[in-house]
């Protein structure tokens, strides 16, 4: 897989400053297997893997991949929940010098087809059994070449749209240096037990793995988020660090789980994925008084860009997303857009030069599309977004594909999907439509059934329908979404 190149002068700077080192996943795994072979690397309902056992499984799976024709630079697509087989697959793909491409669990049909086609994936692992079958092999021989820190290790897609897939390639040195430097900021050590209800198919969930592996901590697995399951796992498995989202916290609060279960093992909680209401952060902090509740802002293109730190005043974490991670440069443009550059940032989109033209400034700053304001202590608060993206509980998608399908509905003249605020998920999708002819307006359920028949993922379905007589349009007939107002319900 060919990946965009970094500017040579920036590469030299990042290496000279010690931000980029010789970090690779196989090196980290080998070190932990050597230094703490019998310590738990992964714990899950019904079992655990030591670092030694994990390495043994990874080397067998790597050989299995090799016998199936996977080699240096090949892309292997993975669609799995947070189970041990995901971790084995990720590390085995890395050991073989291949690239892992994750697919979000809700993706079906058109989304999967678009990503597999654009990425050129050689193999698609979509079940735990498929990974286990790889392990029915002798271990990969020690003389097999290891990856270089500059090699790509991840290809992540920011949405499942078939219109213009945006693949984000990351070499080891961007995501692993960011995790290595940030693990210290989060005060993580090998004694920690890290739990992420956030899925590993997102870079936020992967960041929990990267931080754990940077220090040799144990990763606790929750295959799918349910409030009761999360609370029980925390009570029984005693995690010390929790990667979570506002939607997770709100769901646990609504179910009354903070008072019914023991959360006292937590020392650190990171809240990210969507804008968190300040009141929610305060209530969470009150419920876990022994725990440092922090916020984090990141993106697929840069992993962890901003976060508050343990020891910060609660008001900083309640009212902002934090300060730049080590090495990251963050600025606010004249319009208030958050722009980033530094050793954590990807070099450009995969096979999509048109996106690169608008994603970066001439000076190399990445335009995040998020709006921010400077707050006390050098912290930045996220105040909105200028990109046309729906962020439903941390799962982001571009509504263009859904709008195009709605526009093909026989009763619809034009459609526009805009975000509407939601106290639990942050945002949901609202569909505004104008009608074609004198036909009666379709119901929301009718439109959702129509979209599901077109293989749209359920997380992209509109959750409110508003029928209007005409769309606000520019002179060139582009819909002005900013003028679409939700009626008071």
N, C-alpha and C positions, 0 to 999 in steps of 0.2 A: 504494500500500500504506500503510495506516494503521499507525503504530507507537506503542507506549506513550510517554507523555510523561515527561520528567525534571522533578523539582521545580524551579520557577523559581529559588529561592534557591541550589540546588546548581549550576545552570547558571551563574549569575552568579559564584559562587565559582570554578568551574573555569576560566572565561574570565579572571577577574581575576588568578588565579595563573599564567596563561600555559600551563596544561595543555591547554586547548582553544584552538586557533588556527584558521586558515583552511584547514586541511589537507583536500584531496580528492585522489583518484587522478588525475583529469585535470590538476590543477595540478602535481602531482609529475611526471607524465610529460612535460608541456610544458616544465617547467624543465630536466629532464635532457636532453630532445631539443635544447634551446637551448644548454645549457652544455657538454654532452659528446656531440654528435651522432654521432661516429664511434666512441665507446667501446662495448664489448659490453654489452648489457642482458641478453641471454639467450644461453646456449650449451647446445648439445644434441648428441647423437650425429649427426654429419654436417653440422653447420652452426652458425650463430650469427645473432643479430639485433642490430644497433646500436640505440641509442636512437632515432635518426632513422627507421630502417626500422620499428621497432616502432610508433612513433607513426603512420606512414603506414598500416600494416596495421590498427591500431586504428580510425582514422578511416574507413577503408573498411568495416570490419565494423560500425561504429556506423551507418553509412548503410544497410547491409544489414538491420540490425535495424529501423531506422526504416521501411523499405519493407515490412517484414512486420508493421507495426502496433504495434511496441513503443514505448512512450512513457514519460513521467515517472511514476515510481512503480510501473510494471509489474514483475512478477516473471518472471525468466528462469531456468529450471532448467538446471543443467549437471552432467553426469556424464561426466567425462573424467579420464584419468590425468595425470601430470605431463608434459605435452607443451606445445610453444609455443602451440598453439591454445587451451589453457586460459587462458593469460595474455592472449592477444589477446581472447578472449571476456570475461574479467573486466573488462579495461580498457574494452572497447567498451560493455559494459552500463553501466559507470559513466559514460562520456562521454554516454550517452543519458539519464542521470538515472533509470535503471531499477535494479532490485535483483537481485543474483545469489543464487540458492538452489542450494547444492551438494548432490549426492547421493553417498553413499559408493559406491565401485566395486562392492562385493559385493551391493548392493541389487538385488533383482529383484521382479517381480510385485507382491505385496501392499505391500511397503515403498515402491516407487516410486509406486504408485497412491495410497497414503495421503498421501505428501508432496506430490505434484502437486495432489491435491484440496484439502488443507488450505492450501497456499500460494497457490492460485489462479494458478499459473504460466500465463503467456500463451504461452510457447514453451519447448520442451525440446530442448537441444542435447546429444546423446549420442554424437557421433562427431566426430573431427577434421575429416572431410569436411563436416559440417554447418556448422562454423565457416568453413572455407575458402570454401564457397559464399556466405557472407555478404559476403566480401571482393570478390566480383565486382560492384563498384559504385563509383561516384565517391565521393571522400572526403566526409565530413560537412562542411557549410559552417561556417566559423569563427563565424558569428553564432548558431549553435544554442546555446541557454542551457546553462550549465554547472551542475552540482549545487551545492547549498549544503552546508557542512560538517555541518549538522544533518540532512540528508537520509539516509534509510536506504541502505546500500550492500550489506548482506549479510543473508540470512535463512538461518540454519543450524539443522539439526535434531539434537537430542542423541541421538535413537534413531529407528529405523525402525518403531516399533510402530504398529499401526493403531488401538490402543485409545485412546491419548491423545497425539497428536503434540505435541511440545514444540518449537516454532519459536522461535529466538532472533534477534530483529532487532538489527542493529548499525548505527548511523549512522557516517559517516566519523570523526567526532570521538572516538569511543571507541577503535576499533581503531587508527586512525592516530596519535592522540596517544600511545597506549601504545607503539606501535612507534617513533615519533620520539624519545620520552624514553628508551626502553630501548636503542635502537641505540647510544647514547652509553655506557650502562652496559656493554654487551657489547664496547665498543671497536671498533665497526665503522666503516669509512670507504668512500669511493667506490672505493678500490683493492682492496677485498675481493671474493672469489668465493665465493658462498654456495650450498651444496648441501643439499637436504632430501630424504632418502629417504622421509620422512613425506609422505603424500598431501596435495595441496592441497584435497581435499574436507573436511579437518579444519582447524579454526582454528589448530592448531599448525603445520601446513604452510603455511597462509596467512600466519602470523606471519613465516615466513622471507621471504616476498615483501614483506610490509609493511616489515620492517626493511631489506631490500635497497633498496627504493624510497625509503625515508626518506633514505638517504645517497647513492643512485646507484650501488650496487654491482651486480655482475653475478650473475645467478642461473644456476646449473648445473642441468640437468634429468636426472633418472633416472626414466624412465616407470614402472618397476615394480621393487620391491626384490628383488634376488637377491644373496646375499653376494659372489659372485665379480664380479658386475657393478658393485657398489658399490666394491669394492677396486680394480678396474681403472679405473673412472672417476676415483677419487681420484688414482691414480698418473699418469694421462694428462692430466687437466684441471686438476690442482693447486688444488683449493678451499682457501680459508683458513679457512672457517667451516663447520661441519657441524651440521645439525639432525638429531638421531637419537633413537632409542628404545632402551630396554634390550634389547628383542627383536632389534634390528639388531646391537647390540654383541655380544650373546651368540652370535648366529649366525655372525658374523665370527670370533669367538674359537674357536668349535667347529670351524670350517673351517680354522683355522690361518692366516688371511689377514693377520694383523698382521706376522708374520715373513716372509711371502712377497712383500709389496708395499710400495711406498714411500708412507708416510703423512706424510712430513715437511713437506708444505706447510701442514698444519693448524695454525692458531694458536688456534682456539676450537672447542670441541665442546659443544653443549647436549644434554643427555639428558633426555627427558621422555616423557610418555604413560602411564606406569604407574610404580609404586614400583620403584626400582632398588636391587638388593642392593648394600650398601656394598662388598663384595668385587669385584663387577663393575666398579664405578667405579674402584677402585684398580687393577685389572688393566688397564683401558682406559688409565688415566693412565700406567701403566708402559710400555704399548705405544707411546704417543705422547708422549714426555717433553717435547717442545717445545711441546705444546698445553695450553691451559688447559681442563681438563675440568670442566664445570659442570652443575648440575641446574636444572630449571625445573618449576614447578607452575602449571598453568593450567586453564581450563575454557572451554567454548564461550561461557559467559555473560560471561567477562571477559578472554579471551586470556591474557596473561602476568601472573600475580599475584605469584608468588614466584620468585626465582632467585638462585643464587650468582653471584659476579662473578669475572672474571679477576683473579688476584692473591690470591684467598682461599686460605687453607690447604686442602690437599686433603681433610682430614678434614671440613671444613665441607661440601664438595660430596659426599663419600662418605656422610655421615650426615644430610644434610638437603636440603630443596628450596629453601632460601635465604631471602632477606629480601624485603620488599615492593618491587615496582617503583615508580618515582617517581609520587607522587600517590596511590598505593593505600594504603588503611587496612585493616589485617588484625588481627583479634583472635581469641582462642580463647574460646568460650563455657564455661560452667561444666561442660558435658559434654565439653569438648575439641574441639568442632566448629570448623573454620576458617570464619570469617565475614568478608566483604569488602564494602567500599564505596569509592567514589571515581570518578574520571573515566574509568576503564577499564570500568566495570560497565554492562551493559545495563539498560534501564529496566523491562523486564517481558516476559513471553512473548507471542507473537503469537496473538491470538484465543484465549487460554486463561487467563481471569481466575482460575479455580479454582487453577491452579498458582501464580499470583502471591500468593495468600492465604497459602500455606505457604512460599513461597520466600524471603520477606523478613520481617525483624522489623519492629515498628512504627517503629523508628528508621532503617529503610532499609538495614540490613545484609543482605547476601545469604547465605543458609544454603547452604554448599557441599555439605554432606553428608559431607565428608571430615574425618577426625579428625587432630589434630596435637599435637605437643609442642614447647615452646620449647627450643632448644639454644643452644650458645655463639654469641656474636656477634650475637644477635638473629635467628638462623636458625630456621626451623620445619621439623621432620621430619614427614612424612606417616606416620601409624601405622595407618590403617585407614579404614573408611567406614561410615557409618550408613545410607546409601541402598541400596536393593535393586538394585544395578547390577553387572553382570559387566563387568570390564575386561580384555579379551583382547588383549594386545599393544598397548594404547592405543586399541583400538576398543571403545567402550562400548555396551552395549545392556541394555534392561530385559527381563527374562525373562518378564514377565507374558504376552505374546502366545504365546510358546512353550509355557508351562504350560497355557494354555487349549486349545491344539491337542492337547497330550498328554492332557489330561483327556477329550478327545473320542475318544481311541483306544479301541476296544472291549475291550481287555484291561486298561485302566488305570482305577483308581478315583480316585486323587488323585496329583498330581505336584508337585514343588517343585524348582526349579533353584537351586543355590547355587554360589558360586565355590570352586574348589579351587586351591591354590597350584601354580604351574608355574615351573621355574627359568629358562625362556626367555621365555615370554609374560607372566609375572606371575600371570595367572589363566587358568583354563579353566572350562568349565561342567560341573557334575556334576548329573545328573538322579536324584532320589530318587522312587520310585514305590511305590504300594500297588496290589495287583491286584484286578481285578473278578471275583468268583466264583472258580471252580476252574481257570480257564484257565492254561496254562503261561505263564511269564514271557516277554515278548518280549525279543529280543536288542537290543543297542545299535544294530546296523546296521538292524534292522527299524524301530526308532523314527526313525532318521535318514532312511531312505527315505520314511517316512510324512510327516515334516516337509518334506522336499524336494518331495514331491508337493503339499504345501500352499503352495509358493512361499516358504518361509522361507530367508533368506540363509544361506549355508554357515557364515559366522562365528558364527552363533547356535546351531549344532547342539551338543547335549551331547557331551562326549568321554569321559564315564564314566557308567555306569548302576549304581545301587544299589537293590535291591528290599528293602523293609522291610515288616513285618507291619502297622504302622499309623503314621500321622503324629502327631507331637506337636502338640496343638491347644490354643488358648485356649478359655475358656468360650463364646466366640462362634464357635467352629469355624474360627478363622484359624490357619493353619499357623505354628508357631514355628520359623522356619528356623534360629535360633541353636542349637537343640538337635539339629539334624541333624549327625551326626558321620561323617566318612569312615572306613570300615574300613581297617585297616592292610593294605597290599598287599604 
